[in-house]
Each structure stands twice: as structure tokens, then as C-alpha cells.
Amino acid sequence: MTDAVRPPALRTDRLRAGLKRRYARERRFRMYGLLAIGFAVGFLLLLLGRIVEQGHTAFYT
């Protein structure tokens, strides 16, 4: 047996650790995406609210 061959237990441990990091990055990326969408919707609501607030007098005339 050569030194280049790793025992299977060490290889699976490294794979599990790599998958754990990958899934953590994926969760973080999804959270950033949801936060970005939330901010966009919030600013759109703010914009719409300001338009209605400043233009409501036009509906009375």
C-alpha cells in the first residue's frame, strides 16, 4: 500500500466538512437574497406611500 492512498474514514470526514461549509454558504447566500428582496419591497412601499401622501389632495378636487 502506498502513502498516497488515504484511509476511507479520513476522506469521508473531509467530504462531510466540505459539504457542511458549502451548505452554510448556500444558506447565507439565500439569506442575502431574501434580505435584498425585502429591502426592495420596503423601498417600493415607501415610494408608493409617499406618492399617495403627496398626491391625495388631487383626488379631492
N, CA, C and O atoms as a Tinker XYZ file with bonds, in Angstrom:
   244  protein
     1  N      0.846000   -1.174000    0.000000    73     2
     2  CA     0.000000    0.000000    0.000000    64     1     3
     3  C      0.887000    1.230000    0.000000    63     2     4     5
     4  O      1.908000    1.266000    0.688000    81     3
     5  N      0.499000    2.244000   -0.774000    73     3     6
     6  CA     1.333000    3.441000   -0.871000    64     5     7
     7  C      0.872000    4.493000    0.123000    63     6     8     9
     8  O     -0.205000    4.387000    0.709000    81     7
     9  N      1.707000    5.510000    0.301000    73     7    10
    10  CA     1.354000    6.604000    1.211000    64     9    11
    11  C      0.322000    7.545000    0.605000    63    10    12    13
    12  O     -0.325000    8.291000    1.340000    81    11
    13  N      0.151000    7.532000   -0.705000    73    11    14
    14  CA    -0.769000    8.442000   -1.379000    64    13    15
    15  C     -2.228000    8.057000   -1.145000    63    14    16    17
    16  O     -3.122000    8.882000   -1.331000    81    15
    17  N     -2.472000    6.831000   -0.745000    73    15    18
    18  CA    -3.844000    6.379000   -0.532000    64    17    19
    19  C     -4.246000    6.712000    0.899000    63    18    20    21
    20  O     -3.574000    6.334000    1.859000    81    19
    21  N     -5.350000    7.424000    1.014000    73    19    22
    22  CA    -5.845000    7.796000    2.347000    64    21    23
    23  C     -6.833000    6.745000    2.845000    63    22    24    25
    24  O     -7.508000    6.083000    2.056000    81    23
    25  N     -6.902000    6.607000    4.135000    73    23    26
    26  CA    -7.940000    5.727000    4.675000    64    25    27
    27  C     -9.320000    6.318000    4.371000    63    26    28    29
    28  O     -9.475000    7.539000    4.367000    81    27
    29  N    -10.301000    5.492000    4.123000    73    27    30
    30  CA   -11.637000    5.985000    3.755000    64    29    31
    31  C    -12.260000    6.880000    4.825000    63    30    32    33
    32  O    -13.008000    7.797000    4.488000    81    31
    33  N    -11.975000    6.641000    6.087000    73    31    34
    34  CA   -12.583000    7.435000    7.148000    64    33    35
    35  C    -12.138000    8.889000    7.071000    63    34    36    37
    36  O    -12.947000    9.797000    7.264000    81    35
    37  N    -10.862000    9.115000    6.790000    73    35    38
    38  CA   -10.381000   10.490000    6.692000    64    37    39
    39  C    -10.990000   11.209000    5.488000    63    38    40    41
    40  O    -11.319000   12.392000    5.566000    81    39
    41  N    -11.132000   10.502000    4.403000    73    39    42
    42  CA   -11.691000   11.110000    3.197000    64    41    43
    43  C    -13.154000   11.487000    3.408000    63    42    44    45
    44  O    -13.571000   12.574000    3.006000    81    43
    45  N    -13.937000   10.613000    4.028000    73    43    46
    46  CA   -15.350000   10.925000    4.252000    64    45    47
    47  C    -15.494000   12.066000    5.247000    63    46    48    49
    48  O    -16.418000   12.869000    5.124000    81    47
    49  N    -14.596000   12.159000    6.237000    73    47    50
    50  CA   -14.650000   13.274000    7.176000    64    49    51
    51  C    -14.399000   14.595000    6.462000    63    50    52    53
    52  O    -15.067000   15.593000    6.733000    81    51
    53  N    -13.429000   14.596000    5.546000    73    51    54
    54  CA   -13.146000   15.817000    4.787000    64    53    55
    55  C    -14.315000   16.179000    3.881000    63    54    56    57
    56  O    -14.648000   17.354000    3.729000    81    55
    57  N    -14.938000   15.170000    3.281000    73    55    58
    58  CA   -16.095000   15.431000    2.417000    64    57    59
    59  C    -17.253000   16.004000    3.218000    63    58    60    61
    60  O    -17.911000   16.944000    2.772000    81    59
    61  N    -17.504000   15.453000    4.383000    73    59    62
    62  CA   -18.592000   15.965000    5.238000    64    61    63
    63  C    -18.313000   17.391000    5.674000    63    62    64    65
    64  O    -19.216000   18.227000    5.675000    81    63
    65  N    -17.081000   17.677000    6.040000    73    63    66
    66  CA   -16.728000   19.038000    6.446000    64    65    67
    67  C    -16.896000   20.001000    5.276000    63    66    68    69
    68  O    -17.374000   21.121000    5.456000    81    67
    69  N    -16.509000   19.573000    4.092000    73    67    70
    70  CA   -16.669000   20.414000    2.906000    64    69    71
    71  C    -18.129000   20.662000    2.584000    63    70    72    73
    72  O    -18.504000   21.776000    2.219000    81    71
    73  N    -18.954000   19.639000    2.716000    73    71    74
    74  CA   -20.385000   19.804000    2.461000    64    73    75
    75  C    -21.014000   20.729000    3.492000    63    74    76    77
    76  O    -21.890000   21.530000    3.168000    81    75
    77  N    -20.566000   20.614000    4.725000    73    75    78
    78  CA   -21.099000   21.473000    5.781000    64    77    79
    79  C    -20.802000   22.940000    5.470000    63    78    80    81
    80  O    -21.670000   23.798000    5.633000    81    79
    81  N    -19.579000   23.226000    5.024000    73    79    82
    82  CA   -19.216000   24.605000    4.655000    64    81    83
    83  C    -20.014000   25.072000    3.440000    63    82    84    85
    84  O    -20.456000   26.219000    3.375000    81    83
    85  N    -20.189000   24.171000    2.487000    73    83    86
    86  CA   -20.933000   24.522000    1.272000    64    85    87
    87  C    -22.380000   24.848000    1.594000    63    86    88    89
    88  O    -22.921000   25.831000    1.088000    81    87
    89  N    -23.010000   24.039000    2.427000    73    87    90
    90  CA   -24.401000   24.299000    2.800000    64    89    91
    91  C    -24.526000   25.577000    3.611000    63    90    92    93
    92  O    -25.516000   26.297000    3.475000    81    91
    93  N    -23.542000   25.872000    4.450000    73    91    94
    94  CA   -23.564000   27.119000    5.215000    64    93    95
    95  C    -23.479000   28.321000    4.276000    63    94    96    97
    96  O    -24.183000   29.311000    4.473000    81    95
    97  N    -22.619000   28.238000    3.254000    73    95    98
    98  CA   -22.514000   29.330000    2.270000    64    97    99
    99  C    -23.818000   29.478000    1.498000    63    98   100   101
   100  O    -24.249000   30.594000    1.207000    81    99
   101  N    -24.440000   28.362000    1.168000    73    99   102
   102  CA   -25.695000   28.418000    0.428000    64   101   103
   103  C    -26.792000   29.067000    1.264000    63   102   104   105
   104  O    -27.558000   29.883000    0.752000    81   103
   105  N    -26.874000   28.716000    2.540000    73   103   106
   106  CA   -27.868000   29.336000    3.425000    64   105   107
   107  C    -27.626000   30.839000    3.546000    63   106   108   109
   108  O    -28.573000   31.625000    3.520000    81   107
   109  N    -26.364000   31.237000    3.677000    73   107   110
   110  CA   -26.012000   32.651000    3.780000    64   109   111
   111  C    -26.399000   33.391000    2.495000    63   110   112   113
   112  O    -26.940000   34.495000    2.552000    81   111
   113  N    -26.124000   32.789000    1.347000    73   111   114
   114  CA   -26.459000   33.395000    0.064000    64   113   115
   115  C    -27.969000   33.573000   -0.075000    63   114   116   117
   116  O    -28.435000   34.612000   -0.542000    81   115
   117  N    -28.723000   32.563000    0.328000    73   115   118
   118  CA   -30.183000   32.668000    0.271000    64   117   119
   119  C    -30.685000   33.767000    1.199000    63   118   120   121
   120  O    -31.596000   34.513000    0.839000    81   119
   121  N    -30.099000   33.871000    2.390000    73   119   122
   122  CA   -30.500000   34.907000    3.334000    64   121   123
   123  C    -30.221000   36.294000    2.752000    63   122   124   125
   124  O    -31.054000   37.192000    2.873000    81   123
   125  N    -29.052000   36.476000    2.119000    73   123   126
   126  CA   -28.738000   37.757000    1.493000    64   125   127
   127  C    -29.749000   38.079000    0.394000    63   126   128   129
   128  O    -30.175000   39.226000    0.258000    81   127
   129  N    -30.128000   37.084000   -0.378000    73   127   130
   130  CA   -31.115000   37.296000   -1.434000    64   129   131
   131  C    -32.466000   37.701000   -0.879000    63   130   132   133
   132  O    -33.106000   38.617000   -1.397000    81   131
   133  N    -32.901000   37.027000    0.166000    73   131   134
   134  CA   -34.185000   37.373000    0.780000    64   133   135
   135  C    -34.144000   38.757000    1.401000    63   134   136   137
   136  O    -35.121000   39.501000    1.317000    81   135
   137  N    -33.024000   39.114000    2.026000    73   135   138
   138  CA   -32.891000   40.462000    2.578000    64   137   139
   139  C    -32.930000   41.516000    1.482000    63   138   140   141
   140  O    -33.549000   42.565000    1.657000    81   139
   141  N    -32.284000   41.257000    0.367000    73   139   142
   142  CA   -32.295000   42.203000   -0.750000    64   141   143
   143  C    -33.714000   42.383000   -1.294000    63   142   144   145
   144  O    -34.133000   43.502000   -1.588000    81   143
   145  N    -34.439000   41.290000   -1.423000    73   143   146
   146  CA   -35.827000   41.381000   -1.893000    64   145   147
   147  C    -36.673000   42.143000   -0.878000    63   146   148   149
   148  O    -37.513000   42.959000   -1.260000    81   147
   149  N    -36.460000   41.886000    0.402000    73   147   150
   150  CA   -37.194000   42.598000    1.452000    64   149   151
   151  C    -36.932000   44.096000    1.410000    63   150   152   153
   152  O    -37.864000   44.894000    1.519000    81   151
   153  N    -35.660000   44.486000    1.253000    73   151   154
   154  CA   -35.340000   45.907000    1.154000    64   153   155
   155  C    -35.993000   46.533000   -0.078000    63   154   156   157
   156  O    -36.516000   47.645000   -0.007000    81   155
   157  N    -35.963000   45.826000   -1.196000    73   155   158
   158  CA   -36.560000   46.354000   -2.427000    64   157   159
   159  C    -38.063000   46.555000   -2.259000    63   158   160   161
   160  O    -38.595000   47.592000   -2.656000    81   159
   161  N    -38.744000   45.588000   -1.684000    73   159   162
   162  CA   -40.187000   45.705000   -1.468000    64   161   163
   163  C    -40.467000   46.841000   -0.480000    63   162   164   165
   164  O    -41.415000   47.605000   -0.662000    81   163
   165  N    -39.648000   46.948000    0.557000    73   163   166
   166  CA   -39.827000   48.028000    1.530000    64   165   167
   167  C    -39.683000   49.401000    0.899000    63   166   168   169
   168  O    -40.486000   50.293000    1.171000    81   167
   169  N    -38.672000   49.584000    0.061000    73   167   170
   170  CA   -38.493000   50.873000   -0.597000    64   169   171
   171  C    -39.595000   51.149000   -1.617000    63   170   172   173
   172  O    -39.998000   52.299000   -1.790000    81   171
   173  N    -40.084000   50.122000   -2.285000    73   171   174
   174  CA   -41.210000   50.326000   -3.201000    64   173   175
   175  C    -42.464000   50.752000   -2.444000    63   174   176   177
   176  O    -43.200000   51.624000   -2.904000    81   175
   177  N    -42.707000   50.148000   -1.299000    73   175   178
   178  CA   -43.859000   50.550000   -0.478000    64   177   179
   179  C    -43.689000   51.975000    0.033000    63   178   180   181
   180  O    -44.652000   52.741000    0.070000    81   179
   181  N    -42.478000   52.332000    0.425000    73   179   182
   182  CA   -42.204000   53.690000    0.876000    64   181   183
   183  C    -42.454000   54.686000   -0.263000    63   182   184   185
   184  O    -43.071000   55.730000   -0.052000    81   183
   185  N    -41.980000   54.365000   -1.453000    73   183   186
   186  CA   -42.192000   55.229000   -2.605000    64   185   187
   187  C    -43.672000   55.380000   -2.918000    63   186   188   189
   188  O    -44.151000   56.491000   -3.140000    81   187
   189  N    -44.386000   54.285000   -2.935000    73   187   190
   190  CA   -45.821000   54.326000   -3.206000    64   189   191
   191  C    -46.548000   55.123000   -2.126000    63   190   192   193
   192  O    -47.453000   55.899000   -2.431000    81   191
   193  N    -46.161000   54.937000   -0.884000    73   191   194
   194  CA   -46.775000   55.693000    0.211000    64   193   195
   195  C    -46.544000   57.186000    0.077000    63   194   196   197
   196  O    -47.455000   57.980000    0.312000    81   195
   197  N    -45.331000   57.577000   -0.300000    73   195   198
   198  CA   -45.028000   58.999000   -0.481000    64   197   199
   199  C    -45.835000   59.578000   -1.647000    63   198   200   201
   200  O    -46.308000   60.711000   -1.565000    81   199
   201  N    -45.995000   58.820000   -2.718000    73   199   202
   202  CA   -46.779000   59.299000   -3.862000    64   201   203
   203  C    -48.227000   59.511000   -3.441000    63   202   204   205
   204  O    -48.826000   60.533000   -3.776000    81   203
   205  N    -48.785000   58.569000   -2.719000    73   203   206
   206  CA   -50.172000   58.690000   -2.264000    64   205   207
   207  C    -50.290000   59.841000   -1.267000    63   206   208   209
   208  O    -51.247000   60.614000   -1.322000    81   207
   209  N    -49.333000   59.958000   -0.367000    73   207   210
   210  CA   -49.382000   61.021000    0.648000    64   209   211
   211  C    -49.331000   62.412000    0.010000    63   210   212   213
   212  O    -50.067000   63.311000    0.416000    81   211
   213  N    -48.476000   62.583000   -0.970000    73   211   214
   214  CA   -48.339000   63.900000   -1.588000    64   213   215
   215  C    -49.401000   64.162000   -2.649000    63   214   216   217
   216  O    -49.638000   65.322000   -2.988000    81   215
   217  N    -50.034000   63.155000   -3.174000    73   215   218
   218  CA   -50.994000   63.345000   -4.249000    64   217   219
   219  C    -52.438000   63.164000   -3.837000    63   218   220   221
   220  O    -53.328000   63.258000   -4.682000    81   219
   221  N    -52.701000   62.906000   -2.561000    73   219   222
   222  CA   -54.085000   62.646000   -2.157000    64   221   223
   223  C    -54.968000   63.874000   -2.306000    63   222   224   225
   224  O    -56.182000   63.729000   -2.449000    81   223
   225  N    -54.404000   65.080000   -2.279000    73   223   226
   226  CA   -55.226000   66.288000   -2.451000    64   225   227
   227  C    -55.787000   66.378000   -3.861000    63   226   228   229
   228  O    -56.829000   67.003000   -4.058000    81   227
   229  N    -55.139000   65.780000   -4.843000    73   227   230
   230  CA   -55.638000   65.816000   -6.215000    64   229   231
   231  C    -56.922000   65.007000   -6.334000    63   230   232   233
   232  O    -57.725000   65.276000   -7.226000    81   231
   233  N    -57.137000   64.047000   -5.482000    73   231   234
   234  CA   -58.365000   63.258000   -5.541000    64   233   235
   235  C    -59.562000   64.036000   -5.003000    63   234   236   237
   236  O    -60.703000   63.738000   -5.355000    81   235
   237  N    -59.311000   65.033000   -4.151000    73   235   238
   238  CA   -60.404000   65.818000   -3.574000    64   237   239
   239  C    -60.932000   66.856000   -4.567000    63   238   240   241
   240  O    -62.100000   67.238000   -4.501000    81   239
   241  N    -60.092000   67.304000   -5.470000    73   239   242
   242  CA   -60.521000   68.368000   -6.392000    64   241   243
   243  C    -61.242000   67.815000   -7.607000    63   242   244
   244  O    -61.665000   68.578000   -8.475000    81   243
